[in-house]
């Protein structure tokens, strides 16, 4: 059974940084393209960043140059380094596979950017 456990969120001021982690189990992590998604209040969930191989990373235009996705296949863990946070980055962040067919969502981790 696939399990996705996100952590690392919190309250941060604009311009601050956070590093999110997603610990996974129940599947062979290294063979899947993975992604971070977020859901802002009152909005639909959106793709933030995805990673397949070490050089294959994509980002939403809104986070390019500020966020960096990475993975540790030996630990089955996905990361999202978020720098230069903006108020509009506020939301619940989730990890999942980078595909049209998704696994059940984890609980997510709340990121709140506010002064």
ABEGO torsion letter per residue (X at the ends): XBBBBBBGBEBBBBGBBBBBBBBBBGBBAAABBBBBBBBBBGBBBBBABBBBBAABBBBBAAABGABBBBBBAAAGBBBBBBBGBBAAABEBBBBBBBBABBBBBBAEBBBBBBX
